[in-house]
Amino acid sequence: MKRKNRWRNSAGKKACFLLLLSIGLATSSFSFPEPLAATGHSVTVYKNTTPQLSMTTAPAPGTLKDFVQLNIDKLAEEATFKSWKGAQSEYYPLGPGTHSWLVNVMKAEQRIGYLIITAKNEGGYMLSEYGAGYEGLPYSLKELRQLLVQEGLITSTSSGNLTLTPLYVPLLPLWEVSISGKKLYINAVVPEILPWNSSKAEALLKKAGSAANLDLTVGSNLSPREVYQTNQSSDPYDNLLWLTNPKLPTISDNDFSAVLKRKGNLVFQSAGQNESVGAPLMITGYQIWTVDAQTTEPGTASMNKLYAAIGPQGRRFVPLSLLQQYGTLHQASTTSK
C-alpha cells in the first residue's frame, strides 16, 4: 500500500474534522510568534528535467559542519543510530532564506538518516529534528516522484519542466513544486498535496524562523540517551477516541517519560491549524539528551532536552517544547493506566 494510503486519505481527514465538530471540542486560538527579519538570501531552487528527481548539494559554513558532526557522533553512540558511525553528510539549504538546512546522513551513497538544523537569532544553531532509517523519512525524492506520477502531474518516463524547492516551517517539512506555471505545496513527510495558494504558503513561510527564538539548543555538554518506543500504532486515525480527551497540562522534559509510560501513546494536535503543522501526530516514544553524568551538578537537570518520536513508525524526533508551543497533547486512548 502507498505509505498506508498516504497516512489515511482526505476522506479520513474529513471524518476526523466532522467528529471534532460533533463532540464540540473547543478550538484554541493559535498564532505563530513574530518572524525573523529577512536575511536577503534567496531560496535555493533545484531544476530537474529527467525522470529521476534530484537535489544539488550546497556549500555549508564550517561552523554548521562542526555542529552537525558533533551531533552525529553523539547519536551514533546510541543503538538506534549506530549505523551513523563513519557516515558522510550532504547539505541542502531550506527556504525561506537560509535559516534552516536539511542534512542527509549518507553511507554507501544511501540515505540512512537526516537532521534539520536551524540558525538561531543570537547566533549558533539548534537541532530542529532528526531521524534514522532507509525510508519513511521527510524529503524523500522517491516518494515525491511517486505522488506526482500518481496525480498525473508528471509521467513515469519524464518529469517535464519541473522546479523543486525544499522548504521548512516548524514541524512541517514541505516541497514547493512549480510545474506548467503552477505552484503546488506538498507535505514532505507523508507526500500529499496541500490545498494552499501562494499567499497562504508565503504567510506561513515568513514566520518559519520564529522557532529560532525558542530555547531548543542542545548544548555541547548534553548527550542522547537510549531511545524509548511504545511499539503501539503510530497512526492517529486508527482510533479517533483521542478527540474526546482533554488536553494535558504542559509537561516538562524531565517528566515526559513517566507520563508517556503511564498513559501510553499521546497525540499532538493544533486545533484549527493542524494542516499548518502537519498534525495530528502520534507520539510513540522519545529520546532525552542529558548532562554527562561525570559533570552532573545540582540543578543541571533543567538543562535536559527531550525529543518526542512522532509520525509513521516514530521515525521523526522533534523537541517536546516545540510541540507544546504549537499545539496541545492528548492521551491517545480513553483508558487510564
C-alpha positions as CSV (number, residue, x, y, z in Angstrom):
1,M,0.0,0.0,0.0
2,K,1.2,3.5,-0.7
3,R,2.5,4.6,2.8
4,K,-0.7,3.4,4.4
5,N,-2.8,5.4,1.9
6,R,-0.7,8.5,2.4
7,W,-1.5,8.3,6.2
8,R,-5.1,8.0,5.5
9,N,-6.7,9.8,2.6
10,S,-8.6,13.1,2.6
11,A,-11.9,11.4,3.4
12,G,-10.4,10.2,6.6
13,K,-9.3,13.7,7.5
14,K,-12.8,15.0,6.8
15,A,-14.2,12.3,9.1
16,C,-11.8,13.5,11.7
17,F,-13.0,17.1,11.2
18,L,-16.6,16.1,11.4
19,L,-16.0,14.2,14.6
20,L,-14.3,17.2,16.1
21,L,-17.4,19.3,15.3
22,S,-19.8,16.7,16.7
23,I,-18.2,16.3,20.0
24,G,-17.8,20.0,20.4
25,L,-14.2,20.3,21.2
26,A,-13.2,23.8,22.0
27,T,-10.8,25.2,19.4
28,S,-8.0,27.0,21.0
29,S,-6.5,30.1,19.3
30,F,-3.2,29.7,17.5
31,S,-0.7,32.1,16.3
32,F,2.9,31.9,15.2
33,P,5.4,34.0,17.0
34,E,6.9,37.1,15.3
35,P,9.0,36.3,12.2
36,L,12.7,36.7,11.8
37,A,14.0,39.7,9.9
38,A,14.7,38.9,6.2
39,T,18.2,37.8,5.5
40,G,18.3,38.8,1.9
41,H,19.3,35.3,0.8
42,S,17.2,33.7,-1.9
43,V,15.7,30.2,-1.6
44,T,17.7,27.6,-3.3
45,V,15.8,26.1,-6.3
46,Y,16.6,22.8,-7.9
47,K,15.8,22.3,-11.6
48,N,15.1,18.9,-13.0
49,T,14.1,17.7,-16.4
50,T,14.9,14.0,-16.1
51,P,12.7,11.0,-14.9
52,Q,14.5,10.9,-11.6
53,L,14.1,13.9,-9.3
54,S,17.3,15.2,-7.6
55,M,18.7,17.9,-5.4
56,T,22.0,19.6,-5.7
57,T,24.1,19.9,-2.5
58,A,25.3,23.4,-1.4
59,P,28.4,24.5,0.5
60,A,27.8,24.8,4.2
61,P,29.5,27.1,6.7
62,G,32.3,25.5,8.7
63,T,30.5,26.2,12.0
64,L,27.4,24.4,10.7
65,K,29.5,21.4,9.7
66,D,31.1,21.3,13.2
67,F,27.7,21.4,14.9
68,V,26.4,18.6,12.7
69,Q,29.4,16.4,13.1
70,L,29.3,16.8,16.9
71,N,25.6,15.7,17.0
72,I,26.1,12.8,14.5
73,D,29.0,11.5,16.6
74,K,26.9,11.7,19.8
75,L,23.8,10.0,18.2
76,A,26.0,7.2,16.7
77,E,26.8,6.0,20.2
78,E,23.1,5.0,20.7
79,A,21.8,1.8,19.3
80,T,19.1,3.4,17.0
81,F,21.7,5.5,15.3
82,K,24.7,3.1,15.4
83,S,24.9,3.0,11.6
84,W,25.8,6.7,11.6
85,K,29.4,5.9,12.7
86,G,31.7,6.9,9.8
87,A,28.8,8.3,7.8
88,Q,29.0,11.3,5.4
89,S,26.8,14.4,5.3
90,E,25.1,16.2,2.5
91,Y,23.8,19.7,3.0
92,Y,20.7,21.3,1.4
93,P,19.5,24.8,2.3
94,L,15.8,25.0,3.2
95,G,13.8,28.1,2.4
96,P,12.9,30.8,3.0
97,G,16.3,32.3,3.1
98,T,19.0,30.1,4.6
99,H,17.7,29.9,8.2
100,S,17.5,26.1,8.0
101,W,19.4,23.2,6.5
102,L,18.5,19.7,5.6
103,V,21.4,17.4,6.3
104,N,21.2,13.9,4.8
105,V,23.3,11.3,6.6
106,M,24.8,9.1,3.9
107,K,26.6,5.8,3.8
108,A,27.5,3.9,0.6
109,E,25.5,6.5,-1.4
110,Q,22.3,5.7,0.6
111,R,20.5,7.9,3.0
112,I,20.4,6.4,6.5
113,G,19.1,9.4,8.4
114,Y,18.7,13.1,8.4
115,L,18.9,16.2,10.6
116,I,17.2,19.6,10.2
117,I,19.3,22.4,11.6
118,T,18.1,25.9,12.2
119,A,20.1,29.1,12.7
120,K,19.4,30.9,15.9
121,N,18.7,34.7,16.1
122,E,21.5,35.2,18.6
123,G,24.0,33.1,16.6
124,G,24.7,29.4,16.6
125,Y,22.4,26.5,15.7
126,M,19.7,24.3,17.1
127,L,18.7,20.8,16.2
128,S,15.1,21.2,15.0
129,E,14.6,17.5,14.2
130,Y,16.3,14.3,13.2
131,G,15.7,10.6,12.5
132,A,17.2,7.4,11.2
133,G,16.1,4.9,8.6
134,Y,16.3,3.9,5.0
135,E,12.8,5.0,4.1
136,G,9.8,6.8,5.6
137,L,11.9,10.0,6.3
138,P,11.0,13.6,5.3
139,Y,12.1,14.9,1.9
140,S,12.1,11.5,0.1
141,L,12.5,12.3,-3.6
142,K,11.4,8.8,-4.5
143,E,8.1,9.2,-2.6
144,L,7.6,12.7,-4.1
145,R,8.0,11.4,-7.6
146,Q,5.5,8.6,-6.9
147,L,2.9,11.1,-5.8
148,L,3.5,13.4,-8.8
149,V,3.1,10.4,-11.2
150,Q,0.0,9.2,-9.3
151,E,-1.6,12.6,-9.6
152,G,-0.8,12.8,-13.3
153,L,1.4,15.8,-12.9
154,I,4.4,14.0,-14.5
155,T,4.7,10.8,-16.4
156,S,6.6,7.6,-15.4
157,T,9.2,8.4,-18.0
158,S,9.6,12.1,-17.8
159,S,9.3,14.8,-15.1
160,G,8.9,17.6,-17.6
161,N,10.0,21.1,-16.8
162,L,9.7,21.0,-13.0
163,T,11.2,23.3,-10.4
164,L,11.6,21.8,-6.9
165,T,12.2,23.9,-3.8
166,P,12.5,22.2,-0.3
167,L,11.0,24.4,2.5
168,Y,10.6,24.1,6.2
169,V,8.2,25.6,8.7
170,P,8.2,24.5,12.3
171,L,7.2,20.8,12.5
172,L,6.3,20.7,8.8
173,P,8.8,19.8,6.0
174,L,7.5,21.0,2.7
175,W,8.1,20.8,-1.0
176,E,7.2,23.7,-3.3
177,V,6.8,22.3,-6.8
178,S,6.4,24.6,-9.8
179,I,5.2,22.8,-12.9
180,S,3.5,24.1,-16.0
181,G,3.3,27.6,-14.5
182,K,1.5,26.4,-11.4
183,K,2.9,26.2,-7.8
184,L,1.9,23.2,-5.6
185,Y,2.8,22.8,-1.9
186,I,3.3,19.2,-0.8
187,N,3.7,17.7,2.7
188,A,7.3,16.3,2.6
189,V,6.7,13.8,5.4
190,V,3.8,11.8,4.0
191,P,3.5,13.2,0.5
192,E,0.2,14.9,0.0
193,I,-0.8,18.0,-2.0
194,L,-1.9,20.7,0.4
195,P,-4.8,23.0,-0.5
196,W,-2.7,26.1,-0.2
197,N,-2.4,29.0,-2.5
198,S,0.8,31.1,-2.7
199,S,-0.5,33.7,-0.3
200,K,-1.1,31.2,2.5
201,A,2.2,29.5,1.9
202,E,4.1,32.8,2.0
203,A,2.3,33.9,5.2
204,L,3.5,30.7,7.0
205,L,7.0,30.8,5.5
206,K,7.6,34.3,6.5
207,K,7.3,33.1,10.1
208,A,9.3,30.0,9.6
209,G,12.3,31.3,11.5
210,S,10.3,32.2,14.6
211,A,11.2,28.8,16.2
212,A,14.8,30.1,16.4
213,N,13.6,32.3,19.3
214,L,12.8,29.2,21.4
215,D,15.4,27.7,23.8
216,L,15.9,24.4,21.8
217,T,19.6,24.3,21.8
218,V,21.3,21.0,22.6
219,G,24.4,22.1,24.5
220,S,27.8,20.5,23.9
221,N,27.6,19.1,27.4
222,L,24.4,17.1,26.6
223,S,24.4,13.5,25.3
224,P,21.4,11.5,23.9
225,R,20.3,8.5,25.9
226,E,18.6,5.3,24.7
227,V,15.5,5.7,22.5
228,Y,12.2,4.6,24.1
229,Q,9.4,3.4,21.9
230,T,5.9,2.2,22.9
231,N,5.5,-0.2,19.9
232,Q,1.9,0.9,19.6
233,S,0.2,2.3,16.5
234,S,1.8,5.5,15.1
235,D,-1.4,6.5,13.1
236,P,-3.7,8.9,14.9
237,Y,-6.5,7.9,12.5
238,D,-6.5,4.3,13.7
239,N,-8.6,5.3,16.7
240,L,-10.2,8.8,16.9
241,L,-11.3,8.5,20.5
242,W,-8.4,10.7,21.5
243,L,-10.5,13.6,20.2
244,T,-12.7,13.2,23.2
245,N,-9.8,13.5,25.7
246,P,-9.0,16.9,27.2
247,K,-5.6,18.5,26.5
248,L,-2.9,17.6,29.0
249,P,-1.2,20.2,31.1
250,T,2.2,21.3,30.0
251,I,4.7,18.5,30.5
252,S,8.4,19.2,31.3
253,D,11.2,17.5,29.5
254,N,12.1,15.7,32.8
255,D,8.6,14.5,33.5
256,F,7.6,13.4,30.0
257,S,9.0,9.8,30.1
258,A,6.9,9.0,33.2
259,V,3.7,10.5,31.6
260,L,4.2,8.5,28.3
261,K,4.8,5.3,30.1
262,R,1.8,5.8,32.3
263,K,-0.7,7.0,29.7
264,G,0.6,5.2,26.6
265,N,0.7,7.0,23.3
266,L,-0.1,10.7,23.1
267,V,-1.5,12.7,20.2
268,F,-0.3,16.2,19.2
269,Q,-2.8,18.5,17.5
270,S,-3.2,22.2,16.9
271,A,-6.9,22.9,16.9
272,G,-7.9,24.7,13.8
273,Q,-4.3,24.8,12.5
274,N,-3.5,21.1,12.1
275,E,-2.7,21.5,8.4
276,S,-0.2,24.2,9.1
277,V,1.9,22.0,11.3
278,G,1.3,18.6,9.7
279,A,-0.9,17.4,12.6
280,P,-2.4,15.4,14.1
281,L,0.7,13.3,15.0
282,M,1.0,10.3,17.3
283,I,3.8,10.4,19.9
284,T,5.1,6.9,20.3
285,G,8.4,7.5,22.1
286,Y,11.2,9.8,23.0
287,Q,14.9,10.4,23.3
288,I,16.2,12.6,26.1
289,W,19.5,14.5,26.0
290,T,21.0,14.8,29.4
291,V,24.1,16.3,31.1
292,D,27.0,14.0,31.2
293,A,26.9,12.0,34.5
294,Q,30.5,13.0,35.3
295,T,29.7,16.7,35.2
296,T,26.3,16.5,36.8
297,E,25.7,19.2,39.4
298,P,22.6,20.2,41.4
299,G,20.1,22.0,39.2
300,T,21.6,20.7,35.9
301,A,18.5,18.5,35.2
302,S,16.7,21.7,34.0
303,M,19.2,21.7,31.1
304,N,17.9,18.3,29.7
305,K,16.2,18.4,26.3
306,L,13.7,15.8,25.2
307,Y,12.8,14.9,21.6
308,A,9.5,13.2,21.1
309,A,9.2,10.4,18.5
310,I,6.4,11.3,16.1
311,G,4.9,10.3,12.8
312,P,4.9,7.0,10.8
313,Q,6.8,4.4,12.9
314,G,8.1,7.1,15.2
315,R,11.0,7.9,12.9
316,R,11.0,11.7,13.4
317,F,12.4,13.2,16.7
318,V,11.3,16.8,17.4
319,P,11.6,18.9,20.5
320,L,8.8,18.3,23.0
321,S,8.9,22.1,23.8
322,L,8.2,22.8,20.1
323,L,5.1,20.5,20.1
324,Q,3.7,22.3,23.2
325,Q,4.5,25.7,21.7
326,Y,2.4,25.0,18.6
327,G,-0.4,22.8,19.9
328,T,-1.7,20.5,22.6
329,L,-1.1,16.9,23.7
330,H,-3.9,14.4,24.3
331,Q,-4.0,10.9,25.7
332,A,-4.4,8.5,22.7
333,S,-7.0,6.3,24.4
334,T,-9.7,6.7,27.0
335,T,-8.3,4.1,29.3
336,S,-6.1,5.3,32.0
337,K,-3.2,3.2,33.4
